[in-house]
Amino acid sequence: MKVTILGSGTSTGVPMVGCRCRVCTSDDPKDRRTRASLLIRHGGRNILVDTSTDLRRQALREGLDRVDAVLFTHPHADHVNGIDDLRGFHFLHKEVVPCYASPATFETLLTGFRYIFVESGGSGYTPLLSAHEVSAPFDLFGLTAIPIPLEHGKSTATGFRIGTFAYLTDCSAIPASSLPLLEGLDVLVMDGLRWTPHPFHFNIEAAIAAVEPIKPGRVVLTHLTHEVLHSEQAKLPPGFEFAYDGMAFDVL
């Protein structure tokens, strides 16, 4: 299984519009971050996690020619507003793309993007995506995908575990009941927004503390703001690193 970080940035992206801070003006390409999303390749299938606002740009950068499924973590704009970019794959391959998310996430998606999920009478438009509510492990092209309930400030989000890999973006706490679902990980990609605290996200210090009972082999912090220079990962403890757009690794 090959995992690619399509986007490692927070909701504003980095550089942020109008900002002239040290990160937004950095010459390091790893400090240029599109909105957070992920690609999993396995057995000839391409599985997206979230359709970020920058999905078109990310797909072109990675040479992505098809999408076989989408996992949605939550319905915030920076994670779902690229959903229209999935239409291009449908136009090419004429296949309805299955999407998986919690019931609460689909409640929002089916309100804002009903036209892409439900046949519109008389318009000639047919569904391009299919909605599959998940709250328990499910089969995904021979892989077992495990939804991981997370707290995201006063709301919730869903992480996903596949094999020894897990992706936990946009979270401020991991419920005690979710910790057993994260045992034995080789790689964990998780929210580590910035150095200073935030009410709806782990900051870097809190992310490091939250990982302690999980003890994964490797931790990649993502959803990074313009507070964080990539070169500052030297400050992180052993086993931790910052994500960057296009970062890729294999997971057994």
Buried (B, 14 or more C-beta within 10 A) or exposed (E): BEBBBBBBBBBBBBBBEEEEEEBBEBEEEBBBBBBBBBBBBBEEBBBBBBBBBBBBBBBEBBEBEBBBBBBBBBBBEBBBBBBBBBEBBBEEEEEEBBBBBBEBBBEBBBEEBEEBBBEEEEEEEEBBBEBBBBEEEBEBBEBEBBBBBBBBBEBBBBBBBBBBBBBBBBBBEBEEEBEEBBEEBBBBBBBBBBEEEBEBBBBBEBBBEBBEEBEBEBBBBBBBBBBBBBEEBEEBEEEBBBBBBBBEBEBE
